[in-house]
Amino acid sequence: MKFETNNKPLSIFAYSSLTDIVMLLLIFFLLTSQFVIQTGVKIKLPSAKNNEQVAPAKLIVTITEGNQIFLGDEEISIERIAGRLDMLKRQTNESNLIIRADKSVNIDLIIKIIDAAKGVGIDKFTIETEKAEYE
């Protein structure tokens, strides 16, 4: 007695299951990529050898090693900086704040200044750096 088997090689590949898997992976990565968004201030630092020159501006905040804050040439407290930035922004119509901070300054102070600037409508920030010399 001879039994007939159905173990014949497939002549056509079924793409439907592969398409389902690809669609599920695509949905998974689209959904999880929404949770990877980084918060904070986005800045573009200049490269080490080709330091970009910052255009002269009226909205310049300088922070010294001793945490003294200067708006232009005037020393100012952190509590008064929002009002002064608002006044300068109205006078100059600039929306780019240049921050010149000593490398030993705590990041909390820089974030407070950026937060105060955002509160008055300044939405662009530049952190000034020095040109690094490599040997």
Secondary structure, 3 states (H helix, E strand, C coil): CCCCCCCCCCCCCCCHHHHHHHHHHHHHHHHHHHHHCCCCCCCCCCCCCCCCCCCCCCCEEEECCCCCEEECCEEECCCCHHHHHHHHHHHHCCCEEEEEECCCCCHHHHHHHHHHHHHCCCCEEEECCCCCCCC
